[in-house]
Amino acid sequence: MSRRKFLHLIAGLLASTSVTPLSAASAKRIVVVGAGIAGLTAAQTLRQQGHSVTVVEARDRLGGRLWTSKRWQHMPVDLGATWIHGATDNPLSALADRIGAKRLITRYANTTTYNTAGKPLNNAEIRQLEQWQARIDKALEAAQTADTDQSVQAAVEKALGWNSLKASERQLVHFILNSTLEQEYAGGIHELSAHWHDAAAAFKGDDALFPDGYQVIVDHLAKGLDVRLQHVVQQVTWSDKQVTVQTDRGAFQADHAIITLPLGVLQSEQVTFSPPLPARKQQAIATLGMGTLNKCYLQFPTVFWPDDQDWLEYIPSEAGAWTEWVSLTRVADWPVLLGFNAAERGKRIEQWTDQQVVSDAMQTLRKLFGANIPDPVDYQLTRWNADPYARGAYSFNSVGSTPAMRDHLAESLGNMVLFAGEATERKHFSSVHGAYLSGLRAAQQILE
Ligand SMILES: Cc1cc2nc3c(=O)[nH]c(=O)nc-3n(C[C@H](O)[C@H](O)[C@H](O)COP(=O)(O)OP(=O)(O)OC[C@H]3O[C@@H](n4cnc5c(N)ncnc54)[C@H](O)[C@@H]3O)c2cc1C
């Protein structure tokens, strides 16, 4: 069956989660490592086809990098992924439609950008920003056809004659690189490959978020599954007859295992493989990058920012500091702002206390909206890099990596141990839909 046909068939089945029974002889025992969207998708697909599936998950919750916090009454906020990117033809939209999940659309057209002094850009400043954007685009286009790869930073600095730029011009360039690349790919500009940083394919349409949180998708996919929470996988041992997944609470024997560990976890070598992983898979793990993106939600007693905007951007004097904000007021009518810090800046603030992060965020907001704005009534923030079961936000194409490395990461070990997860998707890495498609792919490999 072609992959497209399989996807179509399975997407329909996943909407219902009903099971087609198999005879005991043809039902296989399958262990899925990780209850993120890749693992849950693979597990549910195989369960529906009548196989005996167990999911082992280190955390005490489902979803992995999908994580909806219900701490604020009537305002569930996503601490992991927020959006279905390119909602028109994204396969997650079809799943969300089938289960009747509510969605809201945020639009980049609803963006106000503020200069370093905190004033909305005037027309001349907007034109200046567009001109720098065009120069950067040109520099990166040229770098993409160059024989050897280099970092985005090296390519841009060389092309723009960095040493001759004024401090204010450098600030603009850093703002553009942070807001368009670091915030999107989560890798630093000194690490992102000029050749391959943007190798991911995009779906058409605006971005949609779930007012009830991405959890609606997680809960749906997990229905009826045997999930063992708080089981930390330590070792995977395999032969051509059997796979053993060793956890801190016992071992699981299976005919196949699907590994959906995040790239950062694979890099940390906290899970070992016996026999060891093939050299080219090890090389892919070592070379691809795991990026950082952290969120800081601030809930306020009143809305003091423009309530018709979805995005607020700031050109900071310190590279990457609170450049991107999302307002949840227009779409959801919540008095909530979400600030992002990516890459090096995102990593650095993980060392700070919560109070330091919030007060740093408030300094920026006071520049934009005045000294008299109220303090937040509450906050929620993330530290994805320090999270032992994620070790970063999502993968990126670093200097020295190639898209083929993602195929190497995805390769199965004798069709006994299969690999899924966002990092294994050459075309859709770093996304929820990539993880979802990878789960379908791994399930299909077993079903074939
Ligand atoms: C802050 C942030 C914002 C994002 N925003 C978006 C967005 O808006 N749109 C989008 O498309 N994507 C976004 N992403 C990316 C998206 O969330 C991920 O690509 C996707 O959720 C990854 O799913 P996965 O199943 O591959 O991995 P995971 O969800 O990480 O699942 C892997 C699972 O393995 C478990 N695990 C780890 N180690 C062990 C172990 N030793 N034993 C057992 N289990 C283990 C983990 O706990 C986890 O549950 C964002 C990510 C972050 C962090």
The ligand as a Gaussian input file, in Angstrom:
#p B3LYP/6-31G(d) Opt

LIG

0 1
 C        8.063000      24.914000      23.845000
 C        7.720000      24.117000      22.611000
 C        6.895000      24.661000      21.657000
 C        6.570000      23.931000      20.512000
 N        5.681000      24.466000      19.633000
 C        5.248000      23.718000      18.598000
 C        4.151000      24.161000      17.815000
 O        3.540000      25.201000      18.098000
 N        3.771000      23.384000      16.762000
 C        4.403000      22.218000      16.453000
 O        4.029000      21.569000      15.457000
 N        5.421000      21.753000      17.227000
 C        5.833000      22.452000      18.295000
 N        6.781000      21.954000      19.136000
 C        7.412000      20.661000      18.815000
 C        6.517000      19.474000      19.210000
 O        6.030000      19.663000      20.512000
 C        7.327000      18.180000      19.153000
 O        7.948000      18.069000      17.884000
 C        6.467000      16.932000      19.358000
 O        5.545000      17.092000      20.406000
 C        7.409000      15.762000      19.640000
 O        6.672000      14.575000      19.818000
 P        7.459000      13.196000      19.980000
 O        6.443000      12.150000      20.206000
 O        8.432000      13.039000      18.882000
 O        8.365000      13.389000      21.296000
 P        7.921000      13.555000      22.819000
 O        6.626000      14.246000      22.916000
 O        9.066000      14.154000      23.530000
 O        7.703000      12.046000      23.293000
 C        8.764000      11.232000      23.725000
 C        8.361000      10.600000      25.040000
 O        9.449000       9.779000      25.508000
 C        9.486000       9.895000      26.920000
 N       10.801000       9.481000      27.427000
 C       11.963000      10.172000      27.398000
 N       12.950000       9.442000      27.970000
 C       12.397000       8.269000      28.362000
 C       12.896000       7.105000      28.998000
 N       14.186000       6.977000      29.344000
 N       12.028000       6.098000      29.257000
 C       10.711000       6.180000      28.904000
 N       10.187000       7.264000      28.293000
 C       11.024000       8.294000      28.018000
 C        9.200000      11.361000      27.163000
 O        8.804000      11.607000      28.482000
 C        8.104000      11.636000      26.137000
 O        6.822000      11.448000      26.691000
 C        7.104000      22.638000      20.312000
 C        7.923000      22.083000      21.294000
 C        8.221000      22.804000      22.435000
 C        9.066000      22.168000      23.504000

